[in-house]
Amino acid sequence: MTGRTWLSAAEAAELLEVSERTVQRSLTDEEQRQAEWGDEGQGWRYKPLSTRRTYQLRRTWVERKAGPPEA
């Protein structure tokens, strides 16, 4: 993947090896979002200019949660 800072829910799901729906659910519930992704701007944000409140996740948080890559 490229060196982008922010990932879509689909890209994060691929790295985490879970469904996109699982990632979306973790973002929809405010308490779960806070527990898993921290505050807005730290581990997640709303996609800029999105009218549908689309979430993006910070790559470093996703990679930390996914763990080290398998060899």
HTML snippet that shows the backbone in 3Dmol.js (N, CA, C, O; Angstrom):
<script src="https://3Dmol.org/build/3Dmol-min.js"></script>
<div id="view" style="width:600px;height:400px;position:relative"></div>
<script>
const pdb = `
ATOM      1  N   MET A   1       0.835  -1.191   0.000  1.00  0.00           N
ATOM      2  CA  MET A   1       0.000   0.000   0.000  1.00  0.00           C
ATOM      3  C   MET A   1       0.872   1.245   0.000  1.00  0.00           C
ATOM      4  O   MET A   1       2.072   1.197   0.271  1.00  0.00           O
ATOM      5  N   THR A   2       0.242   2.331  -0.306  1.00  0.00           N
ATOM      6  CA  THR A   2       0.977   3.585  -0.395  1.00  0.00           C
ATOM      7  C   THR A   2       1.219   4.147   0.999  1.00  0.00           C
ATOM      8  O   THR A   2       0.779   3.569   1.993  1.00  0.00           O
ATOM      9  N   GLY A   3       1.914   5.266   1.068  1.00  0.00           N
ATOM     10  CA  GLY A   3       2.242   5.886   2.333  1.00  0.00           C
ATOM     11  C   GLY A   3       1.186   6.846   2.850  1.00  0.00           C
ATOM     12  O   GLY A   3       1.503   7.750   3.623  1.00  0.00           O
ATOM     13  N   ARG A   4      -0.061   6.668   2.440  1.00  0.00           N
ATOM     14  CA  ARG A   4      -1.119   7.565   2.893  1.00  0.00           C
ATOM     15  C   ARG A   4      -1.340   7.427   4.397  1.00  0.00           C
ATOM     16  O   ARG A   4      -1.164   6.349   4.965  1.00  0.00           O
ATOM     17  N   THR A   5      -1.722   8.520   5.028  1.00  0.00           N
ATOM     18  CA  THR A   5      -1.946   8.540   6.469  1.00  0.00           C
ATOM     19  C   THR A   5      -3.296   7.945   6.841  1.00  0.00           C
ATOM     20  O   THR A   5      -3.407   7.265   7.861  1.00  0.00           O
ATOM     21  N   TRP A   6      -4.323   8.189   6.034  1.00  0.00           N
ATOM     22  CA  TRP A   6      -5.689   7.774   6.360  1.00  0.00           C
ATOM     23  C   TRP A   6      -6.155   6.659   5.441  1.00  0.00           C
ATOM     24  O   TRP A   6      -5.881   6.672   4.241  1.00  0.00           O
ATOM     25  N   LEU A   7      -6.873   5.679   6.022  1.00  0.00           N
ATOM     26  CA  LEU A   7      -7.394   4.543   5.272  1.00  0.00           C
ATOM     27  C   LEU A   7      -8.916   4.532   5.327  1.00  0.00           C
ATOM     28  O   LEU A   7      -9.516   5.011   6.289  1.00  0.00           O
ATOM     29  N   SER A   8      -9.527   3.986   4.298  1.00  0.00           N
ATOM     30  CA  SER A   8     -10.968   3.778   4.326  1.00  0.00           C
ATOM     31  C   SER A   8     -11.266   2.577   5.223  1.00  0.00           C
ATOM     32  O   SER A   8     -10.362   1.825   5.589  1.00  0.00           O
ATOM     33  N   ALA A   9     -12.524   2.408   5.568  1.00  0.00           N
ATOM     34  CA  ALA A   9     -12.919   1.247   6.380  1.00  0.00           C
ATOM     35  C   ALA A   9     -12.597  -0.047   5.639  1.00  0.00           C
ATOM     36  O   ALA A   9     -12.186  -1.026   6.262  1.00  0.00           O
ATOM     37  N   ALA A  10     -12.775  -0.067   4.333  1.00  0.00           N
ATOM     38  CA  ALA A  10     -12.479  -1.268   3.537  1.00  0.00           C
ATOM     39  C   ALA A  10     -10.989  -1.605   3.578  1.00  0.00           C
ATOM     40  O   ALA A  10     -10.621  -2.770   3.724  1.00  0.00           O
ATOM     41  N   GLU A  11     -10.129  -0.586   3.450  1.00  0.00           N
ATOM     42  CA  GLU A  11      -8.677  -0.815   3.498  1.00  0.00           C
ATOM     43  C   GLU A  11      -8.255  -1.278   4.888  1.00  0.00           C
ATOM     44  O   GLU A  11      -7.406  -2.159   5.022  1.00  0.00           O
ATOM     45  N   ALA A  12      -8.849  -0.681   5.924  1.00  0.00           N
ATOM     46  CA  ALA A  12      -8.530  -1.091   7.290  1.00  0.00           C
ATOM     47  C   ALA A  12      -8.969  -2.534   7.529  1.00  0.00           C
ATOM     48  O   ALA A  12      -8.246  -3.307   8.156  1.00  0.00           O
ATOM     49  N   ALA A  13     -10.145  -2.897   7.034  1.00  0.00           N
ATOM     50  CA  ALA A  13     -10.650  -4.262   7.201  1.00  0.00           C
ATOM     51  C   ALA A  13      -9.710  -5.274   6.557  1.00  0.00           C
ATOM     52  O   ALA A  13      -9.482  -6.354   7.101  1.00  0.00           O
ATOM     53  N   GLU A  14      -9.168  -4.921   5.398  1.00  0.00           N
ATOM     54  CA  GLU A  14      -8.236  -5.815   4.715  1.00  0.00           C
ATOM     55  C   GLU A  14      -6.981  -6.042   5.559  1.00  0.00           C
ATOM     56  O   GLU A  14      -6.519  -7.175   5.692  1.00  0.00           O
ATOM     57  N   LEU A  15      -6.432  -4.972   6.127  1.00  0.00           N
ATOM     58  CA  LEU A  15      -5.243  -5.103   6.973  1.00  0.00           C
ATOM     59  C   LEU A  15      -5.537  -5.883   8.253  1.00  0.00           C
ATOM     60  O   LEU A  15      -4.699  -6.650   8.729  1.00  0.00           O
ATOM     61  N   LEU A  16      -6.734  -5.682   8.805  1.00  0.00           N
ATOM     62  CA  LEU A  16      -7.112  -6.346  10.061  1.00  0.00           C
ATOM     63  C   LEU A  16      -7.639  -7.758   9.846  1.00  0.00           C
ATOM     64  O   LEU A  16      -7.844  -8.510  10.799  1.00  0.00           O
ATOM     65  N   GLU A  17      -7.854  -8.105   8.584  1.00  0.00           N
ATOM     66  CA  GLU A  17      -8.395  -9.417   8.218  1.00  0.00           C
ATOM     67  C   GLU A  17      -9.752  -9.662   8.867  1.00  0.00           C
ATOM     68  O   GLU A  17     -10.010 -10.741   9.401  1.00  0.00           O
ATOM     69  N   VAL A  18     -10.613  -8.652   8.815  1.00  0.00           N
ATOM     70  CA  VAL A  18     -11.999  -8.743   9.257  1.00  0.00           C
ATOM     71  C   VAL A  18     -12.873  -8.148   8.163  1.00  0.00           C
ATOM     72  O   VAL A  18     -12.363  -7.622   7.173  1.00  0.00           O
ATOM     73  N   SER A  19     -14.180  -8.228   8.339  1.00  0.00           N
ATOM     74  CA  SER A  19     -15.068  -7.653   7.334  1.00  0.00           C
ATOM     75  C   SER A  19     -15.139  -6.135   7.480  1.00  0.00           C
ATOM     76  O   SER A  19     -14.903  -5.582   8.554  1.00  0.00           O
ATOM     77  N   GLU A  20     -15.471  -5.482   6.370  1.00  0.00           N
ATOM     78  CA  GLU A  20     -15.646  -4.027   6.412  1.00  0.00           C
ATOM     79  C   GLU A  20     -16.776  -3.671   7.375  1.00  0.00           C
ATOM     80  O   GLU A  20     -16.722  -2.648   8.058  1.00  0.00           O
ATOM     81  N   ARG A  21     -17.780  -4.508   7.423  1.00  0.00           N
ATOM     82  CA  ARG A  21     -18.915  -4.275   8.319  1.00  0.00           C
ATOM     83  C   ARG A  21     -18.471  -4.260   9.787  1.00  0.00           C
ATOM     84  O   ARG A  21     -18.969  -3.457  10.576  1.00  0.00           O
ATOM     85  N   THR A  22     -17.548  -5.133  10.147  1.00  0.00           N
ATOM     86  CA  THR A  22     -17.019  -5.164  11.516  1.00  0.00           C
ATOM     87  C   THR A  22     -16.339  -3.849  11.854  1.00  0.00           C
ATOM     88  O   THR A  22     -16.521  -3.312  12.947  1.00  0.00           O
ATOM     89  N   VAL A  23     -15.559  -3.332  10.919  1.00  0.00           N
ATOM     90  CA  VAL A  23     -14.879  -2.051  11.132  1.00  0.00           C
ATOM     91  C   VAL A  23     -15.906  -0.929  11.251  1.00  0.00           C
ATOM     92  O   VAL A  23     -15.798  -0.079  12.135  1.00  0.00           O
ATOM     93  N   GLN A  24     -16.906  -0.924  10.361  1.00  0.00           N
ATOM     94  CA  GLN A  24     -17.932   0.114  10.409  1.00  0.00           C
ATOM     95  C   GLN A  24     -18.683   0.084  11.737  1.00  0.00           C
ATOM     96  O   GLN A  24     -18.981   1.136  12.302  1.00  0.00           O
ATOM     97  N   ARG A  25     -18.989  -1.103  12.235  1.00  0.00           N
ATOM     98  CA  ARG A  25     -19.683  -1.217  13.527  1.00  0.00           C
ATOM     99  C   ARG A  25     -18.836  -0.650  14.662  1.00  0.00           C
ATOM    100  O   ARG A  25     -19.362  -0.014  15.575  1.00  0.00           O
ATOM    101  N   SER A  26     -17.529  -0.881  14.603  1.00  0.00           N
ATOM    102  CA  SER A  26     -16.655  -0.370  15.663  1.00  0.00           C
ATOM    103  C   SER A  26     -16.603   1.152  15.653  1.00  0.00           C
ATOM    104  O   SER A  26     -16.270   1.773  16.662  1.00  0.00           O
ATOM    105  N   LEU A  27     -16.931   1.748  14.521  1.00  0.00           N
ATOM    106  CA  LEU A  27     -16.919   3.204  14.404  1.00  0.00           C
ATOM    107  C   LEU A  27     -18.283   3.831  14.705  1.00  0.00           C
ATOM    108  O   LEU A  27     -18.357   4.987  15.121  1.00  0.00           O
ATOM    109  N   THR A  28     -19.342   3.084  14.498  1.00  0.00           N
ATOM    110  CA  THR A  28     -20.686   3.616  14.671  1.00  0.00           C
ATOM    111  C   THR A  28     -21.044   3.824  16.138  1.00  0.00           C
ATOM    112  O   THR A  28     -21.662   4.828  16.490  1.00  0.00           O
ATOM    113  N   ASP A  29     -20.661   2.881  16.992  1.00  0.00           N
ATOM    114  CA  ASP A  29     -20.947   2.995  18.420  1.00  0.00           C
ATOM    115  C   ASP A  29     -19.914   3.914  19.068  1.00  0.00           C
ATOM    116  O   ASP A  29     -18.713   3.648  19.012  1.00  0.00           O
ATOM    117  N   GLU A  30     -20.384   4.985  19.678  1.00  0.00           N
ATOM    118  CA  GLU A  30     -19.480   6.015  20.214  1.00  0.00           C
ATOM    119  C   GLU A  30     -18.519   5.473  21.271  1.00  0.00           C
ATOM    120  O   GLU A  30     -17.334   5.806  21.254  1.00  0.00           O
ATOM    121  N   GLU A  31     -19.015   4.641  22.193  1.00  0.00           N
ATOM    122  CA  GLU A  31     -18.147   4.096  23.246  1.00  0.00           C
ATOM    123  C   GLU A  31     -17.109   3.136  22.666  1.00  0.00           C
ATOM    124  O   GLU A  31     -15.938   3.175  23.043  1.00  0.00           O
ATOM    125  N   GLN A  32     -17.545   2.283  21.756  1.00  0.00           N
ATOM    126  CA  GLN A  32     -16.613   1.342  21.140  1.00  0.00           C
ATOM    127  C   GLN A  32     -15.578   2.083  20.293  1.00  0.00           C
ATOM    128  O   GLN A  32     -14.398   1.732  20.294  1.00  0.00           O
ATOM    129  N   ARG A  33     -16.030   3.110  19.572  1.00  0.00           N
ATOM    130  CA  ARG A  33     -15.109   3.909  18.750  1.00  0.00           C
ATOM    131  C   ARG A  33     -14.033   4.539  19.629  1.00  0.00           C
ATOM    132  O   ARG A  33     -12.852   4.516  19.286  1.00  0.00           O
ATOM    133  N   GLN A  34     -14.443   5.096  20.756  1.00  0.00           N
ATOM    134  CA  GLN A  34     -13.487   5.716  21.686  1.00  0.00           C
ATOM    135  C   GLN A  34     -12.496   4.672  22.210  1.00  0.00           C
ATOM    136  O   GLN A  34     -11.294   4.928  22.272  1.00  0.00           O
ATOM    137  N   ALA A  35     -13.007   3.498  22.586  1.00  0.00           N
ATOM    138  CA  ALA A  35     -12.148   2.454  23.144  1.00  0.00           C
ATOM    139  C   ALA A  35     -11.161   1.905  22.120  1.00  0.00           C
ATOM    140  O   ALA A  35     -10.000   1.662  22.450  1.00  0.00           O
ATOM    141  N   GLU A  36     -11.608   1.707  20.881  1.00  0.00           N
ATOM    142  CA  GLU A  36     -10.752   1.086  19.869  1.00  0.00           C
ATOM    143  C   GLU A  36      -9.901   2.067  19.076  1.00  0.00           C
ATOM    144  O   GLU A  36      -8.772   1.753  18.697  1.00  0.00           O
ATOM    145  N   TRP A  37     -10.442   3.255  18.824  1.00  0.00           N
ATOM    146  CA  TRP A  37      -9.784   4.173  17.894  1.00  0.00           C
ATOM    147  C   TRP A  37      -9.408   5.513  18.508  1.00  0.00           C
ATOM    148  O   TRP A  37      -8.840   6.356  17.814  1.00  0.00           O
ATOM    149  N   GLY A  38      -9.703   5.742  19.786  1.00  0.00           N
ATOM    150  CA  GLY A  38      -9.327   6.997  20.428  1.00  0.00           C
ATOM    151  C   GLY A  38     -10.212   8.160  20.010  1.00  0.00           C
ATOM    152  O   GLY A  38     -11.327   7.968  19.524  1.00  0.00           O
ATOM    153  N   ASP A  39      -9.709   9.348  20.202  1.00  0.00           N
ATOM    154  CA  ASP A  39     -10.464  10.565  19.892  1.00  0.00           C
ATOM    155  C   ASP A  39     -10.434  10.871  18.400  1.00  0.00           C
ATOM    156  O   ASP A  39      -9.577  10.384  17.663  1.00  0.00           O
ATOM    157  N   GLU A  40     -11.382  11.681  17.981  1.00  0.00           N
ATOM    158  CA  GLU A  40     -11.408  12.129  16.588  1.00  0.00           C
ATOM    159  C   GLU A  40     -10.107  12.877  16.294  1.00  0.00           C
ATOM    160  O   GLU A  40      -9.678  13.731  17.070  1.00  0.00           O
ATOM    161  N   GLY A  41      -9.499  12.547  15.181  1.00  0.00           N
ATOM    162  CA  GLY A  41      -8.236  13.169  14.798  1.00  0.00           C
ATOM    163  C   GLY A  41      -7.029  12.357  15.232  1.00  0.00           C
ATOM    164  O   GLY A  41      -5.941  12.519  14.679  1.00  0.00           O
ATOM    165  N   GLN A  42      -7.209  11.481  16.219  1.00  0.00           N
ATOM    166  CA  GLN A  42      -6.107  10.609  16.624  1.00  0.00           C
ATOM    167  C   GLN A  42      -6.122   9.337  15.792  1.00  0.00           C
ATOM    168  O   GLN A  42      -5.257   9.139  14.939  1.00  0.00           O
ATOM    169  N   GLY A  43      -7.101   8.476  16.036  1.00  0.00           N
ATOM    170  CA  GLY A  43      -7.169   7.210  15.317  1.00  0.00           C
ATOM    171  C   GLY A  43      -8.225   7.172  14.232  1.00  0.00           C
ATOM    172  O   GLY A  43      -8.242   6.248  13.419  1.00  0.00           O
ATOM    173  N   TRP A  44      -9.107   8.160  14.205  1.00  0.00           N
ATOM    174  CA  TRP A  44     -10.169   8.192  13.197  1.00  0.00           C
ATOM    175  C   TRP A  44     -10.563   9.630  12.899  1.00  0.00           C
ATOM    176  O   TRP A  44     -10.242  10.547  13.656  1.00  0.00           O
ATOM    177  N   ARG A  45     -11.251   9.809  11.803  1.00  0.00           N
ATOM    178  CA  ARG A  45     -11.810  11.109  11.453  1.00  0.00           C
ATOM    179  C   ARG A  45     -12.943  10.878  10.465  1.00  0.00           C
ATOM    180  O   ARG A  45     -13.096   9.795   9.901  1.00  0.00           O
ATOM    181  N   TYR A  46     -13.724  11.918  10.276  1.00  0.00           N
ATOM    182  CA  TYR A  46     -14.699  11.894   9.195  1.00  0.00           C
ATOM    183  C   TYR A  46     -13.973  12.297   7.927  1.00  0.00           C
ATOM    184  O   TYR A  46     -13.160  13.221   7.944  1.00  0.00           O
ATOM    185  N   LYS A  47     -14.257  11.616   6.832  1.00  0.00           N
ATOM    186  CA  LYS A  47     -13.622  11.931   5.563  1.00  0.00           C
ATOM    187  C   LYS A  47     -13.925  13.384   5.196  1.00  0.00           C
ATOM    188  O   LYS A  47     -15.083  13.798   5.228  1.00  0.00           O
ATOM    189  N   PRO A  48     -12.904  14.156   4.851  1.00  0.00           N
ATOM    190  CA  PRO A  48     -13.122  15.558   4.492  1.00  0.00           C
ATOM    191  C   PRO A  48     -14.126  15.695   3.346  1.00  0.00           C
ATOM    192  O   PRO A  48     -14.104  14.923   2.388  1.00  0.00           O
ATOM    193  N   LEU A  49     -14.990  16.674   3.462  1.00  0.00           N
ATOM    194  CA  LEU A  49     -16.006  17.003   2.465  1.00  0.00           C
ATOM    195  C   LEU A  49     -17.072  15.924   2.295  1.00  0.00           C
ATOM    196  O   LEU A  49     -17.864  15.986   1.354  1.00  0.00           O
ATOM    197  N   SER A  50     -17.105  14.949   3.180  1.00  0.00           N
ATOM    198  CA  SER A  50     -18.115  13.902   3.082  1.00  0.00           C
ATOM    199  C   SER A  50     -19.433  14.398   3.653  1.00  0.00           C
ATOM    200  O   SER A  50     -19.480  14.932   4.761  1.00  0.00           O
ATOM    201  N   THR A  51     -20.491  14.218   2.898  1.00  0.00           N
ATOM    202  CA  THR A  51     -21.814  14.606   3.382  1.00  0.00           C
ATOM    203  C   THR A  51     -22.494  13.444   4.093  1.00  0.00           C
ATOM    204  O   THR A  51     -23.541  13.630   4.714  1.00  0.00           O
ATOM    205  N   ARG A  52     -21.915  12.248   4.011  1.00  0.00           N
ATOM    206  CA  ARG A  52     -22.512  11.070   4.623  1.00  0.00           C
ATOM    207  C   ARG A  52     -21.742  10.600   5.853  1.00  0.00           C
ATOM    208  O   ARG A  52     -21.924   9.466   6.296  1.00  0.00           O
ATOM    209  N   ARG A  53     -20.889  11.450   6.408  1.00  0.00           N
ATOM    210  CA  ARG A  53     -20.106  11.124   7.596  1.00  0.00           C
ATOM    211  C   ARG A  53     -19.344   9.803   7.437  1.00  0.00           C
ATOM    212  O   ARG A  53     -19.428   8.909   8.279  1.00  0.00           O
ATOM    213  N   THR A  54     -18.611   9.716   6.349  1.00  0.00           N
ATOM    214  CA  THR A  54     -17.797   8.542   6.079  1.00  0.00           C
ATOM    215  C   THR A  54     -16.543   8.596   6.941  1.00  0.00           C
ATOM    216  O   THR A  54     -15.877   9.629   7.014  1.00  0.00           O
ATOM    217  N   TYR A  55     -16.224   7.486   7.590  1.00  0.00           N
ATOM    218  CA  TYR A  55     -15.069   7.430   8.480  1.00  0.00           C
ATOM    219  C   TYR A  55     -13.799   7.059   7.726  1.00  0.00           C
ATOM    220  O   TYR A  55     -13.836   6.350   6.721  1.00  0.00           O
ATOM    221  N   GLN A  56     -12.680   7.554   8.234  1.00  0.00           N
ATOM    222  CA  GLN A  56     -11.359   7.112   7.811  1.00  0.00           C
ATOM    223  C   GLN A  56     -10.570   6.798   9.078  1.00  0.00           C
ATOM    224  O   GLN A  56     -10.803   7.392  10.130  1.00  0.00           O
ATOM    225  N   LEU A  57      -9.638   5.859   8.964  1.00  0.00           N
ATOM    226  CA  LEU A  57      -8.833   5.429  10.101  1.00  0.00           C
ATOM    227  C   LEU A  57      -7.366   5.733   9.847  1.00  0.00           C
ATOM    228  O   LEU A  57      -6.875   5.599   8.726  1.00  0.00           O
ATOM    229  N   ARG A  58      -6.676   6.141  10.896  1.00  0.00           N
ATOM    230  CA  ARG A  58      -5.251   6.447  10.768  1.00  0.00           C
ATOM    231  C   ARG A  58      -4.478   5.149  10.579  1.00  0.00           C
ATOM    232  O   ARG A  58      -4.632   4.196  11.344  1.00  0.00           O
ATOM    233  N   ARG A  59      -3.641   5.134   9.542  1.00  0.00           N
ATOM    234  CA  ARG A  59      -2.877   3.935   9.190  1.00  0.00           C
ATOM    235  C   ARG A  59      -2.087   3.366  10.375  1.00  0.00           C
ATOM    236  O   ARG A  59      -2.086   2.152  10.580  1.00  0.00           O
ATOM    237  N   THR A  60      -1.424   4.212  11.149  1.00  0.00           N
ATOM    238  CA  THR A  60      -0.598   3.709  12.258  1.00  0.00           C
ATOM    239  C   THR A  60      -1.441   2.990  13.310  1.00  0.00           C
ATOM    240  O   THR A  60      -0.991   2.007  13.899  1.00  0.00           O
ATOM    241  N   TRP A  61      -2.661   3.474  13.550  1.00  0.00           N
ATOM    242  CA  TRP A  61      -3.541   2.816  14.525  1.00  0.00           C
ATOM    243  C   TRP A  61      -3.991   1.455  14.005  1.00  0.00           C
ATOM    244  O   TRP A  61      -4.045   0.485  14.760  1.00  0.00           O
ATOM    245  N   VAL A  62      -4.311   1.385  12.719  1.00  0.00           N
ATOM    246  CA  VAL A  62      -4.739   0.127  12.120  1.00  0.00           C
ATOM    247  C   VAL A  62      -3.589  -0.878  12.149  1.00  0.00           C
ATOM    248  O   VAL A  62      -3.784  -2.037  12.515  1.00  0.00           O
ATOM    249  N   GLU A  63      -2.398  -0.437  11.767  1.00  0.00           N
ATOM    250  CA  GLU A  63      -1.235  -1.331  11.750  1.00  0.00           C
ATOM    251  C   GLU A  63      -0.891  -1.819  13.155  1.00  0.00           C
ATOM    252  O   GLU A  63      -0.532  -2.983  13.335  1.00  0.00           O
ATOM    253  N   ARG A  64      -0.997  -0.943  14.146  1.00  0.00           N
ATOM    254  CA  ARG A  64      -0.736  -1.330  15.538  1.00  0.00           C
ATOM    255  C   ARG A  64      -1.746  -2.389  15.983  1.00  0.00           C
ATOM    256  O   ARG A  64      -1.380  -3.370  16.630  1.00  0.00           O
ATOM    257  N   LYS A  65      -3.007  -2.187  15.636  1.00  0.00           N
ATOM    258  CA  LYS A  65      -4.068  -3.113  16.012  1.00  0.00           C
ATOM    259  C   LYS A  65      -3.897  -4.454  15.273  1.00  0.00           C
ATOM    260  O   LYS A  65      -4.188  -5.509  15.836  1.00  0.00           O
ATOM    261  N   ALA A  66      -3.430  -4.413  14.024  1.00  0.00           N
ATOM    262  CA  ALA A  66      -3.258  -5.614  13.214  1.00  0.00           C
ATOM    263  C   ALA A  66      -2.066  -6.455  13.686  1.00  0.00           C
ATOM    264  O   ALA A  66      -2.040  -7.669  13.482  1.00  0.00           O
ATOM    265  N   GLY A  67      -1.093  -5.812  14.309  1.00  0.00           N
ATOM    266  CA  GLY A  67       0.094  -6.531  14.747  1.00  0.00           C
ATOM    267  C   GLY A  67       1.129  -6.608  13.643  1.00  0.00           C
ATOM    268  O   GLY A  67       0.893  -6.130  12.533  1.00  0.00           O
ATOM    269  N   PRO A  68       2.272  -7.203  13.936  1.00  0.00           N
ATOM    270  CA  PRO A  68       3.336  -7.278  12.931  1.00  0.00           C
ATOM    271  C   PRO A  68       2.947  -8.191  11.767  1.00  0.00           C
ATOM    272  O   PRO A  68       2.244  -9.182  11.962  1.00  0.00           O
ATOM    273  N   PRO A  69       3.403  -7.857  10.555  1.00  0.00           N
ATOM    274  CA  PRO A  69       3.084  -8.702   9.398  1.00  0.00           C
ATOM    275  C   PRO A  69       3.745 -10.063   9.515  1.00  0.00           C
ATOM    276  O   PRO A  69       4.847 -10.196  10.048  1.00  0.00           O
ATOM    277  N   GLU A  70       3.048 -11.073   9.005  1.00  0.00           N
ATOM    278  CA  GLU A  70       3.600 -12.428   9.034  1.00  0.00           C
ATOM    279  C   GLU A  70       4.618 -12.595   7.917  1.00  0.00           C
ATOM    280  O   GLU A  70       4.450 -12.059   6.821  1.00  0.00           O
ATOM    281  N   ALA A  71       5.664 -13.337   8.204  1.00  0.00           N
ATOM    282  CA  ALA A  71       6.742 -13.525   7.216  1.00  0.00           C
ATOM    283  C   ALA A  71       6.399 -14.622   6.248  1.00  0.00           C
ATOM    284  O   ALA A  71       7.185 -14.920   5.349  1.00  0.00           O
TER     285      ALA A  71
END
`;
const viewer = $3Dmol.createViewer("view");
viewer.addModel(pdb, "pdb");
viewer.setStyle({}, {cartoon: {color: "spectrum"}});
viewer.zoomTo();
viewer.render();
</script>
